[in-house]
Each structure stands twice: as structure tokens, then as C-alpha cells.
């Protein structure tokens, strides 16, 4: 299966300011090659803080990665999105449906856009709901084929929800900039 993404969403990313919730994002796996010969390597698990905000009744998603990217709602969710799956990958489409607690792919909320990604160039970016406090992401350098596909996971960061301990005096790297 090829990564079938949305050509109707092609366009430029509009500048906007995201004031949404903080998420810790990590690249979980990088897939390259062709469908018959996929190469799967663990992603760079360096984590960073990004902000995600839903706007316009969920029709738009703003992703602030230092630059704000606007993604548009995919009308039939993950039903329109497929990606290859091979041993060593962290997330299949079926996993995404289960994580979101949905019955089928069309019910999984998803957003996407063509963007220019730093150090990669033109890519298709897809974010989808992967639970009440997380998103999954796909970043494809060749939406019509495999090219390089990066899977990402976004988990909420809420310092108020972290257990407090007399031994824990320092916040994790990146969280110190969030309000307590």
C-alpha cells in the first residue's frame, strides 16, 4: 500500500499563532524504500515541546513547532489515509483506530497540509487524534509513494498533573517554560 494522502489539501501554510496545549513530540520510527522493500529504523527519540490548538470548531489545527503550521480537517478522517506497515514500526492504521477509541478509520479525527519542513523540504503532514491526550503524526516526503515517512507521537505536557515528590526538584527539559 502506498501512503495515499490528500491532494485536495495542497496549498501553502498560512501564518498564525497557536496558543494551544503543550505536547511533547518524538519521532518514533522512520520508514524509507519502496513498498516491496521497506527499511524501518527507530526514529530520533529526542523530544521537544510543541503547541497544538484546535480552531474553527475543530476544522483547523494549528501546530506551533517554532513556526506555526495550519492543518485542515480531513472530512473522512483516517479512512482516506493509509501507510505501509512492517516489523519494527510503532504504529499501524489499525493501532491508530484503537488508540483513538473509534470503531472505524472514518471516525478518527485527522488534519493535514502540504508544508515546507526545515531541512527536508516539501512534505505532507498529517496529525490524527490518538486518544484524549495525544496525537499521532505522519510526515511524508513522497505522499504518492514511500520516500521517507516519519511517524510521530504527541503527548500532552501538564506540569500540574505530574506527581510531586520531595526528591524531584527539577522539571524535565523544556517544561520549565510552561506555567505551573
C-alpha positions as CSV (number, residue, x, y, z in Angstrom):
1,X,0.0,0.0,0.0
2,X,1.2,3.5,-0.7
3,X,0.8,6.4,1.5
4,X,-2.4,7.7,0.0
5,X,-2.7,11.3,1.1
6,X,-4.9,14.2,0.2
7,X,-4.2,16.2,-3.0
8,X,-7.2,18.4,-2.3
9,X,-5.4,19.9,0.7
10,X,-2.3,21.0,-1.3
11,X,-1.5,24.6,-0.7
12,X,0.5,26.9,1.3
13,X,0.6,27.1,5.1
14,X,-0.8,30.3,6.4
15,X,1.0,32.1,9.3
16,X,-1.0,32.0,12.5
17,X,-0.3,32.0,16.2
18,X,-1.0,28.8,18.2
19,X,-1.9,29.3,21.9
20,X,-2.9,25.7,22.4
21,X,-1.8,23.0,24.7
22,X,1.8,21.9,25.1
23,X,2.7,18.5,23.8
24,X,5.9,16.5,23.9
25,X,6.7,15.2,20.4
26,X,9.0,12.4,19.4
27,X,9.8,10.7,16.1
28,X,9.1,7.1,16.8
29,X,10.2,5.5,13.5
30,X,11.5,6.4,10.1
31,X,10.4,4.3,7.1
32,X,12.1,4.5,3.7
33,X,12.4,2.5,0.5
34,X,9.6,1.0,-1.6
35,X,6.6,-1.0,-0.7
36,X,8.3,-4.3,-1.5
37,X,11.5,-3.3,0.3
38,X,10.8,-1.2,3.4
39,X,13.6,-0.1,5.6
40,X,12.4,0.7,9.1
41,X,14.7,2.4,11.6
42,X,14.0,3.8,15.1
43,X,13.2,7.5,15.0
44,X,15.3,10.2,16.7
45,X,13.6,10.0,20.1
46,X,14.9,13.4,21.0
47,X,11.8,15.1,22.4
48,X,10.7,18.7,22.1
49,X,7.8,20.8,23.2
50,X,5.2,21.9,20.6
51,X,1.8,23.5,20.9
52,X,-1.4,22.3,19.3
53,X,-4.6,24.2,19.1
54,X,-7.9,23.3,17.5
55,X,-9.8,26.2,15.9
56,X,-12.9,26.8,13.9
57,X,-14.9,24.0,15.7
58,X,-12.1,21.5,15.0
59,X,-11.9,22.3,11.3
60,X,-8.3,23.7,11.7
61,X,-5.4,22.6,13.7
62,X,-2.5,24.9,14.5
63,X,0.8,23.3,15.2
64,X,3.5,25.5,16.6
65,X,6.9,24.0,16.2
66,X,8.7,27.3,16.4
67,X,6.9,28.1,13.2
68,X,3.1,27.8,13.2
69,X,1.6,25.5,10.7
70,X,-2.1,25.3,9.8
71,X,-3.6,21.9,9.0
72,X,-7.1,21.4,7.7
73,X,-9.6,18.8,8.8
74,X,-9.8,15.7,6.6
75,X,-13.5,15.1,6.1
76,X,-13.4,11.3,6.4
77,X,-10.6,11.1,8.9
78,X,-8.2,8.2,8.5
79,X,-10.4,6.4,6.0
80,X,-8.6,8.4,3.3
81,X,-5.1,7.8,4.8
82,X,-3.1,4.6,4.6
83,X,0.5,4.0,5.2
84,X,2.8,0.9,4.9
85,X,3.3,-1.3,8.0
86,X,6.3,-3.5,8.6
87,X,8.0,-5.2,11.5
88,X,9.7,-2.6,13.8
89,X,7.1,0.1,13.1
90,X,5.4,1.6,16.2
91,X,2.0,2.4,14.7
92,X,-0.3,1.0,12.1
93,X,-3.6,2.5,11.0
94,X,-5.4,-0.2,13.0
95,X,-3.4,0.8,16.0
96,X,-4.4,4.5,15.5
97,X,-8.1,3.5,15.3
98,X,-7.8,1.5,18.6
99,X,-5.9,4.3,20.4
100,X,-8.5,6.9,19.4
101,X,-11.2,4.6,20.8
102,X,-13.1,4.6,17.5
103,X,-14.9,1.9,15.6
104,X,-13.5,2.7,12.1
105,X,-11.0,4.9,10.3
106,X,-13.5,7.4,9.2
107,X,-14.3,8.3,12.8
108,X,-10.7,9.1,13.7
109,X,-10.3,12.9,13.6
110,X,-7.4,13.9,11.3
111,X,-5.9,17.1,9.8
112,X,-3.3,17.6,7.1
113,X,-1.5,20.0,4.8
114,X,1.4,20.3,2.4
115,X,4.2,22.1,4.1
116,X,7.8,23.0,3.7
117,X,9.7,21.3,6.5
118,X,13.0,22.6,7.8
119,X,16.0,20.5,6.4
120,X,13.6,18.2,4.5
121,X,11.7,20.4,2.0
122,X,8.1,19.8,0.7
123,X,6.2,17.2,2.7
124,X,2.7,16.1,3.6
125,X,2.0,16.4,7.3
126,X,-0.9,14.5,8.8
127,X,-1.9,14.7,12.5
128,X,-4.7,12.5,13.9
129,X,-6.3,12.0,17.3
130,X,-4.7,9.1,19.1
131,X,-6.5,9.4,22.4
132,X,-7.8,12.0,24.7
133,X,-4.4,13.5,25.4
134,X,-2.4,12.6,22.4
135,X,-2.0,12.8,18.6
136,X,-0.2,10.7,16.1
137,X,1.6,12.2,13.2
138,X,2.9,11.2,9.7
139,X,5.4,13.3,7.8
140,X,5.9,12.0,4.2
141,X,8.4,13.3,1.7
142,X,6.7,11.4,-1.1
143,X,2.9,11.2,-0.5
144,X,2.3,9.1,-3.7
145,X,5.0,6.6,-2.7
146,X,7.1,5.7,0.3
147,X,10.1,8.1,0.0
148,X,10.7,8.8,3.7
149,X,7.9,8.5,6.1
150,X,8.3,9.6,9.7
151,X,5.9,8.6,12.4
152,X,5.5,10.9,15.4
153,X,3.7,10.8,18.7
154,X,2.5,13.9,20.6
155,X,1.7,13.5,24.3
156,X,0.3,16.3,26.5
157,X,2.5,18.0,28.9
158,X,0.8,19.3,32.0
159,X,3.2,20.0,34.9
160,X,0.2,20.4,37.2
161,X,-0.7,16.7,36.6
162,X,2.8,15.4,37.4
163,X,3.3,13.7,40.7
164,X,5.1,15.9,43.2
165,X,8.0,14.4,45.2
166,X,10.4,15.9,47.7
167,X,13.1,14.3,45.7
168,X,12.1,15.8,42.4
169,X,13.3,19.4,42.3
170,X,13.9,19.8,38.6
171,X,11.3,19.8,35.8
172,X,12.1,17.8,32.6
173,X,14.0,19.7,29.9
174,X,11.7,22.1,28.1
175,X,8.9,22.1,30.6
176,X,10.4,24.9,32.7
177,X,9.0,27.4,30.2
178,X,5.4,26.2,30.9
179,X,3.2,27.9,33.6
180,X,3.0,25.9,36.8
